[in-house]
């Protein structure tokens, strides 16, 4: 059974490997109460101003890119 990130969080409730193993082996796992309060979504988004190599998605405009660039190098500079 393949789970996306959102399904994994709902099924496992953030528990460790045991819940993940159960969720992956059970074709229809029981729903688990999910309370997002206090959780931090700790991933980052990076993007390039190189729109030829990395074109914008349908309906997205350059004007919405704020800031217009946030590359890995810019992220790491912020972290420092």
N, C-alpha and C positions, 0 to 999 in steps of 0.2 A: 504494500500500500504506500503510495507516494503522498506525503503531506507537504503543503506549503507552510511558510512561516506562521501565518495567521492561524491555520488549522492546528499546527503543532502547539501553539500557545493556548488555544482553546481546549485542546484535548489534554495536554499535560498540565495545564495550570501553572507552568513554570517549574514543575517538579523535575527531578534529576532523571538519570538514564532509565530507571525502572518504569516510570510513566511512559517514556518514549518507546521503550521496548513493547509495552502493552499496547500502546496506540498503533505501533507499526505491525503487530502481529494480529490484531483484532480487526476484521473487515469493517465492523460498525461499532466503534468504541462508544461507550456511554458519554454523554455530554458532561463536562465538568464546569462548575460555576467559575466564571472568570471575572475577577475584579481588577481592572487596570489601575485603580487608584494607587499611587505610590510607585508605579513602574516607570522606568525611563527607557525610551526608545533610543538606544545608544549607537545608532549607526549614522554615518554621514553621507551626504550627497556631494559628489564632485562633478564638475563639468568644465568643458573647454570652450574657449571662444572660437576654436577652429570648426566652423560650421560646414565646411566642405567635407572634412573627415567625419564629423559627428553631427549630422543634420538634426534640426529640431523635430520633435514629434508633431504630428498633425494637429493644427490648431494652436500651437505654441508660437509665440513671437519673440523676437530679439528684445523688444521693449519689456517683456516680462522677466528677462534674465537679470535679476538683481541679487548680487552683483553680476556684471556681465561675464565674469570668469571666477571660478573657484576650483583651481587645479589641485592635485595632490601636493605640489610644492607650496601653494598658497595655504592649504590646510595645515601642513607641517610648520610653516612659519607662524601661523596663529597659535599652534600648540606650544611652540617655544616661548 
